[in-house]
């Protein structure tokens, strides 16, 4: 059964860093495009960053230059390195796996709180 499990969230001060991890199982990980989304209270879920099966990346304008998405196909894991965190980055962060022939797969989410 396909499953995504996020980890690495927590409480961090403004200007700090966190690295989120998303471990996949039950899928041929290298064939999937992977993305990170986030949802803040009262707001819609939004795309933060994505990485294709070939390694091309894209970022939301609000995080470009601060966040880096990467993947390790040998470990079936995608990462989101978040630097220079701001209070407005506070949200639940979700991992997503996409394949053109299959339904999207979502993780359960991990909370990131940026506060002093």
C-alpha positions, 0 to 999 in steps of 0.5 A: 500500500502506498504511503508517505510519512513526513517528519522533521517539523517543530517549533523554531524561532524566526530566522532559524532552519528546519529540514523536513523529510518525507519517506515513501513506501509501496511505490516506485519512488523514482517514477513519481514527481514529489512536492511539498504543500502547506496549509495555514489555519484558515487558508487554502493548501498551497504548493511550496516546492516540487521536484520532478522524477528527473530532478527539475525543481520549482518553488513558490515565489514566497520561499524561493531562495530560502527553501530547497527541495531535494530527493534521494531515490536510493532512500525513497525520500524527499527533503525540504530544507527551510532556512531563514524561516518567517512567522508566515511560514507557519503551517502544516506541511504535506508531502505529495507524490504525483504520477500521470497514470495514478491518483495523487498520494498524500502524507499526514502532514507535519506541523511547522511553527515559526515563533519567538 
